[in-house]
Amino acid sequence: MIPVVPETCTHVLAEFDCLDPLLSALRLDANRLKCTCLAASRKWLALGNSAGGLHLIQKDGWKQRLILTHKEGSITQVACCPHDEDFLAVATSDGAVVVWDLQVERRGRPERACVSWEHRGQTITALCWDTVAVRVFIGDAGGKVSFVRTGSSKLGKGSAFVIFPVQTITTVDSRVVQLGYLEGRLLVSSLSRCYLCDTEREKFWRVGNKERDGEYGACFLPQQQGGLRGQGSGAAHLLYCARPGSRVWEASFNGDVLSTHQFKQLLTCPALPLISSKSELQYNPEQKSPQSLAFSRLLSVSDQHLLTWTQFAIYIFTPQNGQVLLWTEVKDVVEVAVFRNELFCLHGDGRLSHLSLLPVERCVERLVKRESWILAATVCCMFQHAITSCRARKFVPLERLEYLKAELSSSSSSQQLTDQLEDVISKLEPLDSACSSRRSSISSHESFSVMDSGIYRVISRKGSQSDEDDGSLISQSVLEEERMKEFAQEEEQGEHDSQSCVRVEGDKCDLGLQFHLPLSFRPKPPRIALQAVKDSVSSFVKKTTEKINTLQMSSDLWARPDHGGQGEVTASLTSYPEEVDTDFRATTEHDDLQELRAATRKAISQIQDPSVLLDPVCLTEVLLEWVPILKRALAPEDHISTERNDKEKKEGKKILDMTQTPLGYKDSDTQPGQTTFPESDSSAESGTDTDHFSAHMEGPDIPENVLSRHLHVTVSSTPLVATVKLPRPLPSDLQHDLSQLACLYLDLGCPCGAEGSRGVDEGVERVCVFLRRFFFLLDQDRVKKTCAMRYREQPEVRQAFISCMLEFTQVSKVVDVIQKGDLLRSLRCLRELQPWNATVLLSHLYRVYEKHGEAAVRAYPQFYPTLLPSDVMAMVQPSHFLPYLDNLVQSHPEEQRLSFLGSLLQPETLRQDWLELALTHDAPQRDDALTTDGHPKWHSHYFCWGYGRLLALLIRLPADAASKQKMLESCRSRGYWLGYLYLCNELHCRREAFSTICRLDDIGLLEEPDGTVPQTMEEWMLLIQLCQQHCNTTSPSNSATTSILSSTTSAANGTGALTCTGATNGEGSNGGPGGPADPSSQMSVEKVTLRLARVVGPDRALAALQECGLQSELSPHSTLVWELLRVAEKRQRALIQTMLERCDRFLWSQHA
């Protein structure tokens, strides 16, 4: 039973649109990029992110129009100009305020109108626009308040400040919490007080005398002319300041406190539920406890309500009567932007929600328009006091509620909800205006008396309105006839004019009643109504004429004087065979059904034997005995047509044999006198064979019946239409047994026996035909799993299953929404279908993908785990699957992504397939990363890979050595060197890793934590030798100076042989990331040697170099570094020796 709210609850907060797909498309749902602030206007929704980007979303269709970037830091505040949609202000984390001129109306590029650094180094806490001029007021955490004026032609004339000439208005005692502006008055709310500033007269004063401590908001509430508390334009306006303990001051426009509103006890009322399809409506009438809150912000909603929020709820007050309009629990609210009755909420986890403040009847109207039947009925039952009132009939008439009840009855909703809605309908109040007008009409124009039977006898007065109405009936009928004649004349003018007339009238009708459902209670335009009357009369005349003609034809069969009783005999002969045929068909169907029941019981009993069930041969024999009976009982027409097609194929072959020579038909693959007929169930193959056949059948010697006979055979071999409904009613137990056997037969591959064909293609065709013919018997989830496991390599079976599911779900109302082409609305309708049926959801998502392509696939992760990656991979193109997989993995926390990706690899071979996809899509060109001989190009590891995050996770997944070797080869062949180096370390291919690092010429790859660091002295010597060989190869002109001791002064000037430049740099400039190399990151023998000296010490490194045959001379720079390392090592040894000695003395002293 749905609880009923009190009569005072007249408004609700409703969420009609889900903005999660929008955030996913903007990549604002990832961990590294978050939405930090928001603002709303009539046209825009502005979203600031943590990377300094500002997304401008057009509210009409929720499409991104612009993105504005800022190098001054992340976005902390944003405000839209209320009187000019082309201007908005942005505050950054560095204290900068940027005013943008979007120039959308002039179709220009957005430009910065001005930038203010007045608050450099401070956190800007509030922005507020002037209501007339293009001027922005700014408040920061230090208490400073300033303004910035843009240099625009739209700027109004206003007086400048005399006391504060440097754009600084004042500095208050503490941090600015909120700013407000209205008609020359600036309201500043700080942590301790509220201040009012007259910007025209340059005066300041406090609001109230008592201080406060904490974040409390304040705002203006505009009043209409001649308001409650004074006359004039400014005197009527009010301002409200939050106080501790759920209190709010109401003050005049001059800052005088008029009253204090106490909301603590009023908030003992229960919370109203949020009207949303995401969650069930919960209302607890027992929740009654006072709430002492601190209203950190106050906002004006629809210029008549006050809005505030906490971390757990949203509160809306009506200050005119000092009442609570509503409060609703909304979790983790950080910031709220308001435009009229629209609320945009930013949550702590980065989510966005779009709420609307509506009267209950308007909410029900919109829910019915969106076909949310269960939610609309629940709201009607919960807020029945608002629905049953007479004022609600304007938006929720009786006909609409009756239609809602009919939709609930036809759906699978609970009977209790339908009964409760019917009880609400019975309590509807009549329209007072209609009743009163009718009573006044009767009293003024007519008199009546009550008869004994209770019937009202109405006596019309002469000259009354009723007489005029009666007299007007005749004139009305004449007018209707004239309209019909005019309509008939207009109809003859042409089809184009008639269509335009109907379209115009339809538009007028939609303007009169904004309700876009094809309901029976929608009013029709007069012209369309006349057309309906005409069609009805024409249909009646046509049927009557047909009956008369039938009677006349039947009279020809009656007895006549000159023919005796022959007519009666003829009539009886024509009617009797039809009755006999009907009875015979019914008897045959009954016999077939009984035979099918007996065969099914027999097959079930045999399969229950473990020896039969576990033996594929015996199981196949049982099913082959049962399948022909199934086809004869439930698909007799198809069974007969198959035999007829076989006969016609044979006849067609004979005719073609006779007509082949005069046509000149030759085929190298066929013997003379033989013709191959298309026997495939594929529509494409059948169409091709038909065209091929018709191209050779254009000779005059071929009669028309031969061509029609062959076309009939070809068409009959096309795919069967999916049978998604039972051809006849079956008992539930029989249908269950048939479903089990049919699914088992499909799992075995639809065998046909030893005499059947053994080809793989024909076996797949047989499975597809059985799937389409008996789809009404099959378990959809089981067939889906069978297609994914058994028929993975035969996509034709999955295509046949999907075509059947598309036909099965064609009658769903979601299909109409998808066909309209609105992606967000389509996804919202699919979310409302929860809990989802996997196969039904899959068929709908096929339709959405067909309409929208990659944009739809990016939003599919929200349907996981009902929709699996294997389903999406079979549905979409490979290039579209990667964005889905990337979004799905990134939707999880970073520490869970690796394990989650591993759970998706079913089977393990998908790892290599996904790796190949990620390496070949949105990736650098292979020629840019590899040389002609397959080696790495200089600095080619700096290239950006579109799916680099996914690639990094794939190669880090646990795998066996063979799988890692395959991934290693794939990374090497595509030039993904970072993954190649990681896999080399995993497979202990150290020499290949060091050689690749030398060719990439980046010494940073030898550093921790992800670098390849030499572990032993042998590896260091190997690295030095590889680096020396690579330098000799890339710089042959400097090959004589390969020793580390042969570096001269020219080496320090940039011409030395130890730096890997020359030819390698040439390759890098052509195929690398571009630009010259950073000298500090280049590989050289000298740098590697110095790194070895830092690790093992200069003396040990020098000894190792001498063992390798290297000389002992160093360049000046290397010599200096070497000596410094030697000194540092000696000091370190001395320090260690001193510490050991002190420890030894301490231990001996303790021992003594």
Disulfide bonds with the S-S distance in Angstrom:
none
